[in-house]
Amino acid sequence: MSPPPVADRAERFRALYQDTYADVLRFVRRRTDEDRAEDVVHEAFVVAWRRMPDLPPSRDAQRAWLFGVARGCLLNDRRASTRRGALGVRLAAQPEPLLPSPDELTAARSELATAWHRLATDHQEVLSLLLWEDLTSADAGRVLGISAVAYRLRLYRARAALRRLLSADEGPGVDGPGRRPAVPLARSFDVPAQEVLR
């Protein structure tokens, strides 16, 4: 059996809506908050529109069928509300990220600036093409007259050299009992590297 023409379907839906909307709204209002009731009823009628071929022929059967659809929409709404509430609880339970104090940030910037100035000029150039000029490996390689692969290798070495200088500045005993924790630099502070390296 083929579905009814769109005009006939629209007319049947209009009649269904006019005949049953008030009853379905009362049904839902008895089961949920006033502010959610209309949304649930509208969702039920959206489902009814999609499932028009399943609509029973008699008005009483249609009304009961719509109550079942509305009940399903109401259950979906409650599940969604429960999930939203659980998400809110989980988000509220998340600890605030620890932000560095201004003193820690100043110390980290100073350590990074000192390490930067001790870094070989070649390493500074390789890092600055990435950090300040924001060039891709291919473009940075062209600037230096080398391939992108060679640039990435130099970048790896420059980062390692900077990391070694920073580790040497921290010295032994960092993170030990009663000692200050090592302050991760640019990435952990969410501060652009250009700003940290000033």
C-alpha positions in Angstrom: 0.0 0.0 0.0 1.4 3.4 -1.0 1.5 6.3 1.5 -1.3 8.8 1.2 -0.6 12.0 -0.9 1.1 14.8 1.0 -2.0 17.0 0.9 -4.1 14.2 2.4 -1.4 13.5 5.0 -1.2 17.2 6.0 -5.0 17.4 6.3 -5.1 14.2 8.4 -2.4 15.6 10.6 -4.1 18.9 11.0 -7.3 17.2 12.1 -5.3 15.0 14.5 -3.6 18.0 16.0 -6.8 19.9 16.5 -8.7 17.0 17.9 -6.0 15.8 20.4 -3.6 18.6 21.2 -5.4 19.7 24.4 -5.8 16.1 25.6 -2.2 15.2 25.0 -1.0 18.4 26.7 -3.1 17.6 29.8 -1.7 14.1 29.8 1.9 15.4 29.7 1.3 18.2 32.2 0.3 15.7 34.8 3.6 14.0 34.4 6.2 16.8 34.1 6.9 20.4 34.8 4.8 23.1 33.1 7.8 24.5 31.3 8.7 21.1 29.8 5.2 20.0 28.9 4.8 22.0 25.7 8.2 20.9 24.4 7.4 17.3 25.0 3.9 17.6 23.3 5.5 19.3 20.3 8.0 16.5 20.1 5.2 13.9 20.2 3.5 15.6 17.3 6.7 15.7 15.3 6.9 11.9 15.9 3.3 11.6 14.9 3.9 13.4 11.6 6.8 11.1 10.8 4.7 8.0 11.7 1.4 9.0 10.1 1.2 5.6 8.3 1.1 3.9 11.8 -1.9 6.1 12.9 -4.9 4.1 13.9 -8.2 4.9 12.1 -10.5 5.8 15.0 -10.3 9.0 17.1 -10.1 7.1 20.4 -7.4 4.8 19.1 -5.5 7.8 17.7 -5.7 9.6 21.1 -4.4 6.5 22.9 -1.7 6.0 20.3 -0.6 9.7 20.8 -0.6 9.2 24.6 1.9 6.4 24.0 4.0 8.5 21.7 3.9 11.4 24.2 4.9 9.0 27.0 7.9 7.9 25.0 8.9 11.5 24.3 8.5 12.3 28.0 10.8 9.4 29.0 13.4 10.6 26.4 13.1 14.1 27.9 13.7 12.8 31.4 16.7 10.7 30.3 18.2 13.7 28.6 17.5 15.8 31.7 19.2 13.2 33.9 22.2 13.1 31.6 22.4 17.0 31.7 22.2 16.9 35.5 24.9 14.2 35.7 27.1 16.2 33.3 26.6 19.3 35.5 27.6 17.3 38.6 30.7 15.9 36.9 31.7 19.3 35.6 31.2 20.8 39.1 33.4 18.0 40.6 36.3 18.8 38.2 38.9 20.7 40.1 39.8 24.1 38.7 43.0 24.0 36.8 45.9 25.3 38.9 47.2 28.4 37.4 50.6 29.6 38.2 51.1 32.5 40.5 52.5 35.7 39.1 55.7 34.9 40.8 56.0 31.5 39.3 55.2 32.9 35.8 57.8 35.6 36.3 60.4 33.0 37.4 59.5 30.7 34.5 59.8 33.6 32.0 63.2 34.5 33.5 64.4 30.9 33.3 63.3 30.6 29.7 64.8 33.9 28.7 68.1 32.9 30.3 68.1 29.5 28.5 67.2 31.2 25.2 70.2 33.5 25.4 72.5 30.6 26.2 71.1 28.7 23.2 73.3 28.5 20.1 72.3 31.0 17.4 71.5 28.2 14.9 69.0 26.7 17.4 67.5 30.1 18.1 67.0 30.7 14.4 65.3 27.3 13.9 63.0 27.8 16.8 62.2 31.4 16.0 61.0 30.5 12.5 58.4 28.2 14.1 57.5 30.3 17.2 57.6 33.9 15.9 57.2 33.5 12.1 54.7 30.6 12.4 56.2 29.0 9.3 55.5 25.4 8.2 58.5 23.0 8.1 58.6 23.4 4.3 58.6 27.2 4.4 61.1 27.3 7.2 63.3 24.9 5.3 63.1 27.2 2.2 64.2 30.2 4.4 67.2 28.2 5.6 67.9 26.7 2.2 67.3 23.1 3.4 64.6 20.5 3.0 61.6 20.2 5.3 62.9 17.0 6.7 66.3 18.6 7.5 64.4 21.5 9.1 62.4 19.1 11.3 65.6 17.4 12.4 67.2 20.7 13.3 64.0 21.7 15.1 64.1 18.5 17.1 67.7 19.2 18.1 67.0 22.8 19.0 64.1 21.8 21.2 66.3 19.2 22.9 69.0 21.7 23.5 66.6 24.2 25.0 65.1 21.5 27.1 68.6 20.5 28.4 69.3 24.2 29.3 66.1 24.5 31.1 66.7 21.2 33.0 70.2 22.4 33.9 68.7 25.6 35.3 66.3 23.7 37.6 69.2 21.7 39.1 68.9 18.7 41.4 66.3 18.7 44.1 63.5 20.1 42.2 60.3 18.2 43.0 61.9 16.6 46.0 60.3 16.6 49.4 59.9 20.2 50.7 61.2 21.6 47.4 59.3 23.7 44.9 57.7 21.8 42.0 59.2 22.2 38.6 57.2 24.8 36.8 56.3 23.7 33.3 57.0 26.5 31.0 55.1 27.9 28.0 52.7 25.1 27.2 51.3 24.7 30.8 50.8 28.4 31.2 48.7 28.8 28.0 50.9 31.7 27.2 52.1 32.0 23.6 55.8 31.0 23.4 56.5 34.4 21.8 55.4 36.1 24.9 57.3 33.8 27.2 60.5 34.2 25.3 60.5 38.0 25.4 
